[in-house]
Amino acid sequence: MSADKNSNGAHQNWKVVYVEEETYVVRRGEIGGKYGLRAGQPFFLMSKLSTGRVIDSLSGGTVTLENWSRGKASQQFFFDAKTRTIKSMQWKNKSLQISDNGKGHNLTLAKTTARWWQMWYFKNNQVVSERQLVWNIKDEKDDRGVKIDIAKSSPGAASQSWTIMYLDSLPTELRQGELNKDFGLLIGRPFHIKSKTQGGRYIDIPAYGGRQDQGSLVIKIPNGQIT
């Protein structure tokens, strides 16, 4: 090999970066720099639309809105500091990504590759890609099973706004019979709703033709019925 006269050029200068320095910059529980997420800590991604549904993932890679279920692993994710991706707690070898390797228009779950289409950061209540695209609920359709699409940022839009709920910050799950202080009711205890008017009547679901009418309520004298 002949000597290069320009031996001091930048094209011949290199820096040695040891693996442990590169991949463990962010320790478990710490915020991952610009990514805005605590490394290794499971969390839910909750929409700021009125029902507060969360991201849920299916084994085939589909990602949709679903009612929140505290113990459901397919609704739980974590920020992996090594790959800089958001991984599933249910399938830990898979990360959230823009479909079709960045060419598509939906949020999906796929095998982790740590490419730009799998890298996200959380900023101003938005989940933003490396190319400034964000998660969006199309037409603000706040229904179960709705897919998440990828769109240009519209700051402040409810359809693009999310809350990170870390599992370790959730209140302790209440047991049967304990008081839920937020709602003022005992967990799992049957009750009547009684009017404070003089008659003291109860709320009742009326029956027409032997069938309960699920769409209306009336007040009645207490009769011991479960309706």
Secondary structure as the mmCIF struct_conf table of DSSP 4:
data_model
#
loop_
_struct_conf.conf_type_id
_struct_conf.id
_struct_conf.beg_label_comp_id
_struct_conf.beg_label_asym_id
_struct_conf.beg_label_seq_id
_struct_conf.end_label_comp_id
_struct_conf.end_label_asym_id
_struct_conf.end_label_seq_id
HELX_LH_PP_P HELX_LH_PP_P1 SER A 2 ASP A 4
TURN_TY1_P TURN_TY1_P1 LYS A 5 ASN A 8
BEND BEND1 GLY A 9 GLY A 9
HELX_RH_3T_P HELX_RH_3T_P1 ALA A 10 GLN A 12
HELX_RH_AL_P HELX_RH_AL_P1 VAL A 19 THR A 23
BEND BEND2 VAL A 25 VAL A 26
HELX_LH_PP_P HELX_LH_PP_P2 ARG A 27 ARG A 27
TURN_TY1_P TURN_TY1_P2 ARG A 28 GLY A 29
BEND BEND3 GLU A 30 GLU A 30
STRN STRN1 ILE A 31 ILE A 31
HELX_RH_3T_P HELX_RH_3T_P2 GLY A 33 TYR A 35
BEND BEND4 LEU A 37 LEU A 37
STRN STRN2 ARG A 38 ALA A 39
TURN_TY1_P TURN_TY1_P3 GLY A 40 GLY A 40
STRN STRN3 PHE A 43 SER A 47
BEND BEND5 LEU A 49 LEU A 49
TURN_TY1_P TURN_TY1_P4 SER A 50 THR A 51
STRN STRN4 VAL A 54 SER A 57
TURN_TY1_P TURN_TY1_P5 SER A 59 GLY A 60
BEND BEND6 GLY A 61 GLY A 61
STRN STRN5 THR A 62 THR A 62
STRN STRN6 VAL A 63 GLU A 66
TURN_TY1_P TURN_TY1_P6 ARG A 70 GLY A 71
HELX_RH_3T_P HELX_RH_3T_P3 ALA A 73 GLN A 75
STRN STRN7 PHE A 77 ASP A 80
TURN_TY1_P TURN_TY1_P7 ALA A 81 ARG A 84
STRN STRN8 THR A 85 SER A 88
BEND BEND7 MET A 89 TRP A 91
TURN_TY1_P TURN_TY1_P8 LYS A 92 ASN A 93
STRN STRN9 LYS A 94 ILE A 98
TURN_TY1_P TURN_TY1_P9 SER A 99 SER A 99
HELX_RH_3T_P HELX_RH_3T_P4 ASP A 100 GLY A 102
TURN_TY1_P TURN_TY1_P10 LYS A 103 LYS A 103
BEND BEND8 GLY A 104 HIS A 105
STRN STRN10 ASN A 106 ASN A 106
STRN STRN11 LEU A 107 LYS A 111
HELX_RH_3T_P HELX_RH_3T_P5 TRP A 116 GLN A 118
STRN STRN12 MET A 119 MET A 119
STRN STRN13 TRP A 120 LYS A 123
TURN_TY1_P TURN_TY1_P11 ASN A 124 ASN A 125
STRN STRN14 GLN A 126 SER A 129
TURN_TY1_P TURN_TY1_P12 GLU A 130 ARG A 131
BEND BEND9 GLN A 132 GLN A 132
STRN STRN15 LEU A 133 ASN A 136
HELX_RH_3T_P HELX_RH_3T_P6 LYS A 138 GLU A 140
TURN_TY1_P TURN_TY1_P13 ARG A 144 GLY A 145
HELX_LH_PP_P HELX_LH_PP_P3 VAL A 146 VAL A 146
STRN STRN16 LYS A 147 LYS A 147
HELX_LH_PP_P HELX_LH_PP_P4 ILE A 148 ILE A 148
STRN STRN17 ASP A 149 LYS A 152
TURN_TY1_P TURN_TY1_P14 PRO A 155 GLY A 156
HELX_RH_3T_P HELX_RH_3T_P7 ALA A 158 GLN A 160
STRN STRN18 TRP A 162 TYR A 166
HELX_RH_3T_P HELX_RH_3T_P8 LEU A 167 SER A 169
BEND BEND10 LEU A 170 LEU A 170
HELX_LH_PP_P HELX_LH_PP_P5 PRO A 171 ARG A 175
TURN_TY1_P TURN_TY1_P15 GLN A 176 GLY A 177
STRN STRN19 LEU A 179 ASN A 180
TURN_TY1_P TURN_TY1_P16 LYS A 181 GLY A 184
STRN STRN20 LEU A 185 LEU A 186
TURN_TY1_P TURN_TY1_P17 ILE A 187 GLY A 188
STRN STRN21 LYS A 194 LYS A 194
BEND BEND11 THR A 197 THR A 197
TURN_TY1_P TURN_TY1_P18 GLN A 198 GLY A 199
STRN STRN22 TYR A 202 ASP A 204
STRN STRN23 ALA A 207 TYR A 208
TURN_TY1_P TURN_TY1_P19 GLY A 209 GLY A 210
STRN STRN24 ARG A 211 GLN A 212
TURN_TY1_P TURN_TY1_P20 GLN A 214 GLY A 215
STRN STRN25 VAL A 218 LYS A 220
#
